[in-house]
């Protein structure tokens, strides 16, 4: 996953939001996690997103270009690029500048996660 900030405290002085773009490689899947008190909104630009959520990831929905996804605070979820051959391009907005990710190792993912890294100008891919 490659994340690029557009609006944050460092770039424009934003105090309570973060917005940017994210590219997710074909067939990539995160582990189960939540973002603490943060609210997130994902807007799908191109590709096919699949979101699993709930205490046991019992809910699933897919979204395509032009669709929005809302992730409430503390909701366990797994983000998935549903396309095996197309990059998923999204705009991501969060309700704070903090990059809160709480991994939930005790929740078994429905779809086996890949080794997915957040890569942006501050966080380089470990192999680079």
N, C-alpha and C positions, 0 to 999 in steps of 0.2 A: 504494500500500500504506500503510495506516495502522496503526502499531504503538503499543501502549500498555503500558507496564511495570506489572506488578503486584508482582513480587518482584525487587528489585535492591539494590545496596548503598545507594543514596541513600534508598530508601523504607523498608527494613527492616533494613539492615545485612548483607545476604547477601554472603558473601565469594567463593563459588565457583559460583554459579548466577545465571541471569537467567530470568525467566518473565513472560509477558504474553500479550496478545491481538494478533492481526493480522487486518485486513480487506483483502482483495485484490479490486480492481474486476473486473467481468466481462471475460473474455478477455485479462486482463493476463498478460504474460510477462516474466520477468527475462532479463538477459543471462547468459552462462555465468560461474560464479563458484564459489569454495569459501570456507570459514570457518576456514582455518588449522587449528590444533590443536583447535578447538572441536568438541564433539559437539552435535548439535541433535536435538530431538524435536518433531514437529509433530502435534497432535491436531486432526482435522477436526471442527468443530462443525456447520457447515452448508455446503452447496455441494459442488463437485467439484474436487479437486486432481489435477493431473497433474505428476509429477516425472520428469525425464529426468536420467540420470547416467551416469558413465563417462568415460574419457579422450576419447571421441568422441561422448558422449551416446548411446551405443548401447543403453542400457537405458531402459525406460519402464514406469511403473506409475501407476495411478489410485487415488485414495482418496476415500471419501465419509464422511458423518457417522458418528462412532464409530471411525474408523480412525486408527491411528498411523503416522507416517513417521519413520524414523531416518536421519539423515545423519551418517556417520562423518567424522572429521577428514580434511582435504585432498581430499575427493572432489568433482571437478567436477560441477556440477549446474545445472539450470535449473528454476525454479519457475513453474508455469503454473496459472491459473484456467481449468479446462477448460470452464466454462459461459459461453456468450456473453451470457447475460442475467441472471446471478445472482451476487451478491457471495459470495466464499469467506470464511468466518469460521473462524479457527483459534486454538488456544492453542499458543504457541511456548515451548520451554524450551531454554536453552543452558548449557553446562558452565562458563561464566565470564561475568563482567560486561562484558568487552570486546566491542565491536561490530566483530568482525573480518570484513571482506568483501574477498576478493582477486578482482578481475575478471580473467577469462582471455580477453583479446582474441584470442589465437591459435587458440582453439577456435571453430569455426563452429557456431552454434546450429542445431538441427534445425528448431525453430520460431522464426521471426523475432521478436526481442524487441521489446516496446513500450518507450516511455520511461517506466519505472517508478521512482518515488521512494519512499524510506522516509520516512514522515511520522509524527512523534510530537511530544510537547510540546517537545522540544528541537530537532528538525529540521522546519522548516516547509516546505510545498510551495513551490518557487521562484516560482510565480505568485501567492502570497498576499502 
